[in-house]
Structures are given as C-alpha cells and as structure tokens.
C-alpha cells in the first residue's frame, strides 16, 4: 500500500514541474494541490489511518 502511494506521489511531483510549454501558465495551482495532498497523507500517517 505504501509503495503505491509513494509511486503516485512521485508521479505527481513530476507532473507539477512546469517544463512543458502547455503547463507554464498554470502558476501555483498544481504545486498547491500537491502540498495539500502531502499534508493530508502526513496527517493520516501520524494518526494511524493509513
């Protein structure tokens, strides 16, 4: 389970890097969303729900 989550997080991290021309105008949206997902996952790990 944890390996799958780490793989998904790695793919999301690669997806938020603005190196492609179509994603340069997205601004902080993708990285902000990734931060929220990471905070939720850390909270779930600390409370033992994951």
N, C-alpha and C positions, 0 to 999 in steps of 0.2 A: 504494500500500500504506500509506504513512504517513498519507495523508488519511483513509483508512478507520479507522485506529487512533485518530486524533485525534477523529473523529466519535464513535466508540464511547466514548472517554474522556469526551467532553463529555456524552453521554447518561447515562453512569454518574454523573458529577458532579451532574447534575440529579436523578437518581434517589435520591441519598443525602441530599438536603436534606429534613429532617423537617417539611415544612409541611402534609402531608396528615394528617388525623386517624388513619388506619389505620397510619401509619408512626411516630407519635410514641413508641411504646413499644419500638421496635427497639433503642434505645441506640446503642452504638458499633459494632455489627456491620457495617453497610454501609460506614461510613467506614473501618473497619479493613481490610475486604476490598479496598476501593479503594486503600488505601495499599500493600497487598501487591502488587496488580496493577501499580501505578505503579513500585514498586521492581523488580519483575521486568522490566518494559519498559525501564527505565533501564539495568539491567544488560545486557539484550540489545542495546540500542543501543551501549553502551560496548564490548562485546566484538565487535560487528560481525555478530551473528547475525540482525539484523533489517534 
